[in-house]
Amino acid sequence: MSIKNVNNHGLSAFKDIERPWILVGYRLFAREGPSGVKVQVMAREVEKSKSSFYHLFADLDVFTEVLLEYHLERSKVIAQKETFCQNLVPDLVHLLLEVKEDLLFNRQLRIHRDKKNFAHFLEQSDAVVQDSFYKVWARDIGLEEKPHLAKDVFALALENFYLQLTDQRLHYEWLAQYFQELRLMVKQFKR
């Protein structure tokens, strides 16, 4: 991935005219799920007509696929940024706060993973991000020498993380406390 893609937040693959719609739709999906993505609401926010939306995307199903592709591109940007993290707190916590909307979008994919295309993109985006995240994770929680155990704990922690995740909770103190509790739990397991 080039630095150019990291800097433009994964929007380089989309036309300039599509970008405002994608950003608004992405935010709505992240906050309210797929049912919150409404053409009329987006048109009002981007200050364009509804017909402009349909001219660009045909319908909401096509637009949702575009949002899923954008999320996958965002996941690649996040994975690139994760490679610069040395530890969970404060490095990764700061990054997670920077990509708050992406986490909330991913949470919605998890909630709605009964839909085949959501499950597919969730799996893809998780695979992209988890590899980089996992390296920091295993080292920081003290399980680098036990990779199998580290992966199992990671899988449980990830599910638990998304179960607890809300827009209101997604702040520095909660994230730092969450990672601290995981470290303590792993320490107790190792005894």
C-alpha atoms as a printed R data frame, in Angstrom:
    type eleno elety resid chain resno       x       y       z
1   ATOM     1    CA   MET     A     1   0.000   0.000   0.000
2   ATOM     2    CA   SER     A     2   1.384   3.367  -0.898
3   ATOM     3    CA   ILE     A     3   1.621   6.342   1.397
4   ATOM     4    CA   LYS     A     4  -0.820   8.071  -0.960
5   ATOM     5    CA   ASN     A     5  -3.543   5.570  -0.011
6   ATOM     6    CA   VAL     A     6  -2.746   5.898   3.686
7   ATOM     7    CA   ASN     A     7  -3.117   9.670   3.489
8   ATOM     8    CA   ASN     A     8  -6.403   9.804   1.583
9   ATOM     9    CA   HIS     A     9  -8.264   7.437   3.897
10  ATOM    10    CA   GLY     A    10  -8.944   4.749   1.302
11  ATOM    11    CA   LEU     A    11 -11.020   6.947  -1.006
12  ATOM    12    CA   SER     A    12  -8.632   6.968  -3.975
13  ATOM    13    CA   ALA     A    13 -10.536   4.191  -5.753
14  ATOM    14    CA   PHE     A    14 -13.717   6.281  -5.873
15  ATOM    15    CA   LYS     A    15 -14.702   9.217  -8.036
16  ATOM    16    CA   ASP     A    16 -14.694  12.685  -6.485
17  ATOM    17    CA   ILE     A    17 -18.433  12.990  -7.032
18  ATOM    18    CA   GLU     A    18 -19.053   9.739  -5.097
19  ATOM    19    CA   ARG     A    19 -16.918  10.566  -2.063
20  ATOM    20    CA   PRO     A    20 -19.361  12.785  -0.121
21  ATOM    21    CA   TRP     A    21 -22.075  10.145  -0.475
22  ATOM    22    CA   ILE     A    22 -19.713   7.398   0.654
23  ATOM    23    CA   LEU     A    23 -18.497   9.312   3.695
24  ATOM    24    CA   VAL     A    24 -22.028  10.167   4.834
25  ATOM    25    CA   GLY     A    25 -23.313   6.655   4.130
26  ATOM    26    CA   TYR     A    26 -20.373   5.120   5.953
27  ATOM    27    CA   ARG     A    27 -21.029   7.250   9.026
28  ATOM    28    CA   LEU     A    28 -24.743   6.432   9.003
29  ATOM    29    CA   PHE     A    29 -24.045   2.704   8.642
30  ATOM    30    CA   ALA     A    30 -21.483   2.852  11.464
31  ATOM    31    CA   ARG     A    31 -23.879   4.616  13.832
32  ATOM    32    CA   GLU     A    32 -27.235   3.083  12.899
33  ATOM    33    CA   GLY     A    33 -26.553  -0.035  10.871
34  ATOM    34    CA   PRO     A    34 -27.806  -0.778   7.374
35  ATOM    35    CA   SER     A    35 -31.331   0.423   8.151
36  ATOM    36    CA   GLY     A    36 -29.943   3.884   8.951
37  ATOM    37    CA   VAL     A    37 -28.610   4.377   5.427
38  ATOM    38    CA   LYS     A    38 -31.407   6.337   3.772
39  ATOM    39    CA   VAL     A    39 -31.131   8.201   0.473
40  ATOM    40    CA   GLN     A    40 -33.179  11.165   1.669
41  ATOM    41    CA   VAL     A    41 -31.006  11.652   4.771
42  ATOM    42    CA   MET     A    42 -27.793  11.368   2.766
43  ATOM    43    CA   ALA     A    43 -29.068  13.746   0.062
44  ATOM    44    CA   ARG     A    44 -29.832  16.350   2.692
45  ATOM    45    CA   GLU     A    45 -26.371  15.995   4.263
46  ATOM    46    CA   VAL     A    46 -24.442  16.143   0.987
47  ATOM    47    CA   GLU     A    47 -26.743  18.883  -0.296
48  ATOM    48    CA   LYS     A    48 -27.568  17.037  -3.504
49  ATOM    49    CA   SER     A    49 -30.784  15.671  -4.953
50  ATOM    50    CA   LYS     A    50 -31.888  12.091  -4.416
51  ATOM    51    CA   SER     A    51 -31.733  11.610  -8.185
52  ATOM    52    CA   SER     A    52 -28.012  12.419  -7.992
53  ATOM    53    CA   PHE     A    53 -27.602   9.431  -5.686
54  ATOM    54    CA   TYR     A    54 -29.486   7.106  -8.034
55  ATOM    55    CA   HIS     A    55 -27.501   8.381 -11.000
56  ATOM    56    CA   LEU     A    56 -24.263   7.408  -9.251
57  ATOM    57    CA   PHE     A    57 -25.230   4.210  -7.453
58  ATOM    58    CA   ALA     A    58 -28.472   2.875  -9.032
59  ATOM    59    CA   ASP     A    59 -29.923   1.701  -5.697
60  ATOM    60    CA   LEU     A    60 -29.168   1.123  -2.010
61  ATOM    61    CA   ASP     A    61 -27.949  -2.431  -2.594
62  ATOM    62    CA   VAL     A    62 -25.268  -1.210  -4.997
63  ATOM    63    CA   PHE     A    63 -24.398   1.611  -2.596
64  ATOM    64    CA   THR     A    64 -24.092  -0.842   0.313
65  ATOM    65    CA   GLU     A    65 -21.613  -2.880  -1.717
66  ATOM    66    CA   VAL     A    66 -19.633   0.332  -2.306
67  ATOM    67    CA   LEU     A    67 -19.636   0.976   1.457
68  ATOM    68    CA   LEU     A    68 -18.375  -2.550   2.078
69  ATOM    69    CA   GLU     A    69 -15.573  -2.059  -0.457
70  ATOM    70    CA   TYR     A    70 -14.710   1.249   1.176
71  ATOM    71    CA   HIS     A    71 -14.582  -0.461   4.577
72  ATOM    72    CA   LEU     A    72 -12.168  -3.021   3.193
73  ATOM    73    CA   GLU     A    73  -9.967  -0.200   1.862
74  ATOM    74    CA   ARG     A    74 -10.159   1.524   5.263
75  ATOM    75    CA   SER     A    75  -9.100  -1.758   6.896
76  ATOM    76    CA   LYS     A    76  -5.960  -1.762   4.753
77  ATOM    77    CA   VAL     A    77  -5.196   1.815   5.823
78  ATOM    78    CA   ILE     A    78  -5.687   0.848   9.475
79  ATOM    79    CA   ALA     A    79  -3.465  -2.228   9.124
80  ATOM    80    CA   GLN     A    80  -0.739  -0.034   7.659
81  ATOM    81    CA   LYS     A    81  -1.020   2.363  10.603
82  ATOM    82    CA   GLU     A    82  -0.983  -0.529  13.079
83  ATOM    83    CA   THR     A    83   2.505  -1.479  11.928
84  ATOM    84    CA   PHE     A    84   3.752   1.706  13.612
85  ATOM    85    CA   CYS     A    85   2.231   0.799  16.994
86  ATOM    86    CA   GLN     A    86   4.699  -0.425  19.578
87  ATOM    87    CA   ASN     A    87   2.207  -1.212  22.353
88  ATOM    88    CA   LEU     A    88  -1.475  -1.428  23.170
89  ATOM    89    CA   VAL     A    89  -1.460   1.594  25.477
90  ATOM    90    CA   PRO     A    90  -1.038   4.309  24.383
91  ATOM    91    CA   ASP     A    91  -0.135   3.633  20.715
92  ATOM    92    CA   LEU     A    92  -2.922   1.288  19.672
93  ATOM    93    CA   VAL     A    93  -5.488   3.070  21.848
94  ATOM    94    CA   HIS     A    94  -4.753   6.334  20.036
95  ATOM    95    CA   LEU     A    95  -5.078   4.595  16.680
96  ATOM    96    CA   LEU     A    96  -8.396   2.982  17.666
97  ATOM    97    CA   LEU     A    97  -9.724   6.386  18.663
98  ATOM    98    CA   GLU     A    98  -8.592   7.792  15.328
99  ATOM    99    CA   VAL     A    99 -10.532   5.072  13.485
100 ATOM   100    CA   LYS     A   100 -13.576   5.107  15.758
101 ATOM   101    CA   GLU     A   101 -16.048   5.193  12.865
102 ATOM   102    CA   ASP     A   102 -14.380   2.178  11.264
103 ATOM   103    CA   LEU     A   103 -14.699   0.204  14.508
104 ATOM   104    CA   LEU     A   104 -18.370   1.089  14.735
105 ATOM   105    CA   PHE     A   105 -18.865   0.076  11.078
106 ATOM   106    CA   ASN     A   106 -17.148  -3.233  11.794
107 ATOM   107    CA   ARG     A   107 -19.396  -3.690  14.825
108 ATOM   108    CA   GLN     A   108 -22.439  -3.283  12.580
109 ATOM   109    CA   LEU     A   109 -21.043  -5.928  10.243
110 ATOM   110    CA   ARG     A   110 -20.724  -8.261  13.229
111 ATOM   111    CA   ILE     A   111 -24.274  -7.548  14.362
112 ATOM   112    CA   HIS     A   112 -25.605  -8.204  10.853
113 ATOM   113    CA   ARG     A   113 -23.277 -11.036   9.871
114 ATOM   114    CA   ASP     A   114 -26.284 -13.231   9.181
115 ATOM   115    CA   LYS     A   115 -26.304 -11.462   5.793
116 ATOM   116    CA   LYS     A   116 -23.888 -13.289   3.525
117 ATOM   117    CA   ASN     A   117 -22.195 -10.221   2.020
118 ATOM   118    CA   PHE     A   118 -21.733  -8.632   5.475
119 ATOM   119    CA   ALA     A   119 -20.176 -11.834   6.827
120 ATOM   120    CA   HIS     A   120 -17.873 -12.013   3.813
121 ATOM   121    CA   PHE     A   121 -16.620  -8.431   4.202
122 ATOM   122    CA   LEU     A   122 -16.339  -8.802   7.980
123 ATOM   123    CA   GLU     A   123 -14.118 -11.819   7.492
124 ATOM   124    CA   GLN     A   124 -12.002 -10.012   4.902
125 ATOM   125    CA   SER     A   125 -11.616  -6.786   6.870
126 ATOM   126    CA   ASP     A   126 -10.850  -8.667  10.097
127 ATOM   127    CA   ALA     A   127  -8.168 -10.711   8.333
128 ATOM   128    CA   VAL     A   128  -6.495  -7.555   7.014
129 ATOM   129    CA   VAL     A   129  -6.456  -5.741  10.355
130 ATOM   130    CA   GLN     A   130  -5.919  -8.614  12.755
131 ATOM   131    CA   ASP     A   131  -2.526  -9.639  11.451
132 ATOM   132    CA   SER     A   132  -0.940  -6.305  12.351
133 ATOM   133    CA   PHE     A   133  -2.981  -5.937  15.540
134 ATOM   134    CA   TYR     A   134  -2.096  -9.432  16.664
135 ATOM   135    CA   LYS     A   135   1.644  -8.750  16.635
136 ATOM   136    CA   VAL     A   136   1.278  -5.825  19.052
137 ATOM   137    CA   TRP     A   137  -1.298  -7.758  21.068
138 ATOM   138    CA   ALA     A   138   0.750 -10.922  21.679
139 ATOM   139    CA   ARG     A   139   3.856  -8.995  22.644
140 ATOM   140    CA   ASP     A   140   2.073  -6.545  24.933
141 ATOM   141    CA   ILE     A   141  -0.004  -9.072  26.872
142 ATOM   142    CA   GLY     A   142   2.997 -11.343  27.399
143 ATOM   143    CA   LEU     A   143   1.983 -14.286  25.196
144 ATOM   144    CA   GLU     A   144   4.442 -13.849  22.368
145 ATOM   145    CA   GLU     A   145   6.117 -17.144  23.321
146 ATOM   146    CA   LYS     A   146   2.737 -18.969  23.303
147 ATOM   147    CA   PRO     A   147   1.199 -18.043  19.952
148 ATOM   148    CA   HIS     A   148  -1.578 -20.639  20.081
149 ATOM   149    CA   LEU     A   149  -2.803 -19.397  23.458
150 ATOM   150    CA   ALA     A   150  -2.402 -15.792  22.337
151 ATOM   151    CA   LYS     A   151  -4.641 -16.433  19.306
152 ATOM   152    CA   ASP     A   152  -7.313 -18.111  21.438
153 ATOM   153    CA   VAL     A   153  -7.349 -15.288  23.974
154 ATOM   154    CA   PHE     A   154  -7.360 -12.785  21.126
155 ATOM   155    CA   ALA     A   155 -10.430 -14.397  19.533
156 ATOM   156    CA   LEU     A   156 -12.330 -14.293  22.826
157 ATOM   157    CA   ALA     A   157 -11.221 -10.752  23.589
158 ATOM   158    CA   LEU     A   158 -12.237  -9.553  20.137
159 ATOM   159    CA   GLU     A   159 -15.777 -10.898  20.451
160 ATOM   160    CA   ASN     A   160 -16.040  -9.453  23.947
161 ATOM   161    CA   PHE     A   161 -14.680  -6.110  22.755
162 ATOM   162    CA   TYR     A   162 -17.331  -5.743  20.058
163 ATOM   163    CA   LEU     A   163 -20.095  -6.853  22.431
164 ATOM   164    CA   GLN     A   164 -19.192  -4.000  24.780
165 ATOM   165    CA   LEU     A   165 -18.354  -1.421  22.123
166 ATOM   166    CA   THR     A   166 -20.594   1.627  21.859
167 ATOM   167    CA   ASP     A   167 -20.010   5.131  20.586
168 ATOM   168    CA   GLN     A   168 -20.176   6.450  24.149
169 ATOM   169    CA   ARG     A   169 -17.676   3.911  25.486
170 ATOM   170    CA   LEU     A   170 -15.144   4.463  22.756
171 ATOM   171    CA   HIS     A   171 -12.784   6.803  24.596
172 ATOM   172    CA   TYR     A   172  -9.229   6.614  25.890
173 ATOM   173    CA   GLU     A   173 -10.036   5.637  29.471
174 ATOM   174    CA   TRP     A   174 -12.323   2.752  28.511
175 ATOM   175    CA   LEU     A   175  -9.898   1.351  25.939
176 ATOM   176    CA   ALA     A   176  -6.903   1.623  28.278
177 ATOM   177    CA   GLN     A   177  -8.885  -0.071  31.070
178 ATOM   178    CA   TYR     A   178 -10.062  -2.803  28.705
179 ATOM   179    CA   PHE     A   179  -6.505  -3.666  27.676
180 ATOM   180    CA   GLN     A   180  -5.300  -3.478  31.291
181 ATOM   181    CA   GLU     A   181  -7.971  -5.976  32.358
182 ATOM   182    CA   LEU     A   182  -6.894  -8.314  29.557
183 ATOM   183    CA   ARG     A   183  -3.275  -8.119  30.699
184 ATOM   184    CA   LEU     A   184  -4.318  -8.991  34.273
185 ATOM   185    CA   MET     A   185  -6.454 -11.893  33.056
186 ATOM   186    CA   VAL     A   186  -3.555 -13.306  31.015
187 ATOM   187    CA   LYS     A   187  -1.226 -12.911  33.995
188 ATOM   188    CA   GLN     A   188  -3.636 -14.978  36.101
189 ATOM   189    CA   PHE     A   189  -3.854 -17.644  33.373
190 ATOM   190    CA   LYS     A   190  -0.078 -17.906  33.249
191 ATOM   191    CA   ARG     A   191   0.197 -18.661  36.991
